[in-house]
């Protein structure tokens, strides 16, 4: 199927891109890596009358540390998030999750901002952003505003971005000393459709006791879901076989999975429990607490 007709713009600055978004509003869509939007356009599931290509805006692609935050531009490629030593040191959870995002060829084109703005409930980066407490900087005709990850993802393919706004920056809090991170996912096949995943960052004291737990599930609801019950069970505990089993099982009450042609709701719920257990066992093994 061919895409519906659209007008194409290729701005060379972020300011120009924002001006085009403000001018065309709901009729426009920004194009980042194109890994999600282009297939939708080709299938006419998305029919923007204006396409704003951000690939000629180098100022939107960057990674830097700033005041205890890892700051990423929306056009930073997923492959850079995977391989960057800056990311690995500041937010190891991001680096651990990136290899699950399709194949390397896809990650070479896909962007941080594109994945977050697309808001596929099974996507890895939205779950990571939720677990880490990331902040999204949205830009539009009224200036820039900060949206916490907890308020950014509304529903499947729906975010807090207004029609005339685009994602201008992502800010991830740096992992504190003593924290451990892990990501696990089950899918249709390697590099294929992600079904259910869990992202985790656990802060441990010198005795190996959990002082803070942050976990989020993907593919277990219409948006990424914080596993608050699992976090509550873990806090104050050493990551051992029994505490891990109890904490992982608590995830079943946090998720609200939907049934589709790929999996039943019951299967997704149990998969969330299994993935929670997997990441916690990985962290425990790395920390030597079991």
N, C-alpha and C positions, 0 to 999 in steps of 0.2 A: 504494500500500500504506500502511496506517496503522501507526503505531508500537505496540509492545507497551505494556501499561499500566505506568506508573511513578509513583512518589511524587515530588512537586516541592517543593524548598526554595529560598528566595531569601534567603540570609544577607546581612547588611548590614555585616559586618566580616570581615576575614581570619581572625581568631581563631574566629569562629562557623563559617566555612566549613571550617576545618581540623578543628574538633570534629565536624562532620557527616561529613567524610571518615573520621575515626578511628572513628566510631560505625558507619558502614555498610560501610566497607572495599571489598571486591571488588564489592559490589552497586551501588556509587555511581560516577557519573562527573561531573566538574565541567564546566559549560557556560560557555564563554567567548564567542567571537563566533558560534559555531554553524555556521560555514561548512563544517566537515568532519564534526562529530558529528551535526548534525541530519539531513543526508542519510542517514547510516548508520543512524540510529534509524528514519527513515521507511521505509527498505528492510529493516528488521529485521536488518541486518548487525551492529548493536550493540543489545543489549536490556538496558540497565541498569534495575534496579528502583527506583533512586533517582537523581534528577537534581538537581545542586546548581548553581544559577544564580549566577554570580559578578558579574553585571552591576550589582548594587546595592552593590558593594564598591569605592567610589571610591579607597580607599587602595591598591588593587592596580594602579592606572593612573598611572604617573609615568615621567618621564625626568629624569635628572640626571647630572652629572659628579661623580665621587667618587674621589679618590686614583688618578688616571690611568686610571679605568675609566668607561665609559658604562654607567649602571645603568638597567635598564628593569623596570617591573612587568609581570607576566604579562598584564594587561588593557590594556596600551598598544596602541592600534589600529595596524594596519600602515600606514594612511594617515599617521598622525603620524610614524612612523619614516621615511616617504618625504619628508615636507615639513619636518620639524624642522631648524632651523638648528643646533641643538645636535648632532644626529646627523650632519649634513653636515660639521661641523667636526671632530668627534671620531672618527667611523667612517664615512668616505665610502663604503666598500664597501656598508654597509647601505642608504644612500640610493640607491645606484646599482642595487641588486638589487630594491628594493621595486616599481618600476613593472612588473616582470615577473610579479608575483603577481596573476593574474587581471585583473579590471577594477577601476576606482576604487570602484565600488559595493561590491565584495567587500572591498576593503581598508578601506573605511569601517567595516566590521563585524568583519573578521578581526583577530585579536590576535597579538601576539608569542608569548605563552605557548601559545596554541592551536595555532599552526603547529608549534612545537617539540615540544610534547607529542604531537601527532598522528603525527609522524615519518614522513611520506610521503617515500620515498627520492628522489622527483623534486622535492620542494618546495625553494624557494629559500633560506629562512631557515636551515634546518638546515645547508646547505652553507656559508652565510656564517658561521654560528656556529663550524663546524669550522675553516674557514680562519683565522678571527680568534683562535682559542683561547679561546672564550667559556667562562664558568662558569655552570652552572645551580644555583640554590639550591632544593632540594627541601624541602618542609615536611610533617611528619606527626606522629603521636602521640609520637615519640621526639625531637622538636625538628627543627632544620634541619640540613641537610648540604649540602656543596658537591660537585657532580659536574662534572668537566671535560667539555667537548664530546666529547673523544675516547672517553669512557666512557659517554656518555649515550645514544647511539643504538645499540641492539642489533641490530635487524633491521627489516624493513618493519612500520610501525605499532607498533613495540615499543621502549620506552625503559627506562632504569634506574629509573624511578619505581615505587615499590611500590604495591599496590592502594589503600592508605590514605594515600598521599601525593599532593600536587599541586605543580606548579611555582610557586614564590613569587617568584622574582626571576631576572633574567638579567643577567650582567655581561660586558661586552665590553671588552677592552683598547683604549685609545685608540690611534689610528694615530700612529706616530712622525713627526717632521718628516722630510721627504724621501721619504716613502712615496707610492706611487700605487696606485690600486685600479680594478678593472674587473669587470664581470659580463657574461656572455653566455649565451644559452640558445636552443635550438631546440625548437619545439613543434609541435603539430598545426595551430594557427593562433593569431593574436594573441589573447592573453587566454585561450586554451584550455589543453588538457592540456600540461604541460611534459614533455618527453622527456629531454633531457640538457642540463645546464648546467655552467658552471665559474665559480667565484668566485676572485678573485686579489687579493692585496695584496703589492706588491713594494717593499722598502726599497732606495733608491738613494743612493750617495754623491755627492759633488760632481762626480765625473767620469762619472756616469751608470752606474756599475757596481753590480750587484746585491749587496747585503750580506746580504739575507735575503729568501727567497721563501716565500709561503704560498698554496697553491692547494688547492681542494677541488672535486670533481665531484659532481653530483647526477644521479640517474637512470641511473647506470652501475654499479649494484649494489643489494644489498638495504638499503643505508644510504648516507649520504653518505661519500665516500672522499677521503682526503687524497692528493694527487698528490706523494708524497715523491720519486719519481724525477725528475719535472719540476723540483722544487725544487732537488735536488742538481745537476742540469745547469746551472741558471741561476745558482746562487750563485758569485760571483766574476766573472761575465761581464757585458759590456755587452749590452743588449737590441738586437741587430741581427738581420738577416734569418736568418743561419745559426744563431745561438744560439737564436733563437726556434723555428726549425724542429726543431732537435735536442731542445729541451726539450719541445715539444708532442708530438713522436713518443714520447717517453719515457712519456707518460701512458697509452699503450696497455698498458703492463705493470703499471700501478698499479690499473686498474679490473677488476672482475669482473662484467660486465654479464649480466643475465638476459634471455632471450627471452620476449616476450609478444605479445599480439595487435597491439600498436602498432608494434613494431620487433624486428628480430633482434638477437642479442647482438653479432654482427659490426658491424651498423650503429651500435649504441650505442657500441661501442669506438671506431670511427672518428669518431663525432660528438664524443666526449670529446676526441680529438686536435684536431679542428677548432675546438672551443670554446676549448681551451687556447691554440691559436694566435691566435684572435681576441682574447682578452683581453690577451695579451702584446703583440700589435701595437698595440692601443688604448693600452696603457700606454706603449709605446715612442714612439708618436706624440705623446702628451701630454707626455712627458719630453724629446722631441726627440733621442732616441738613435739614430735610424735615418733 
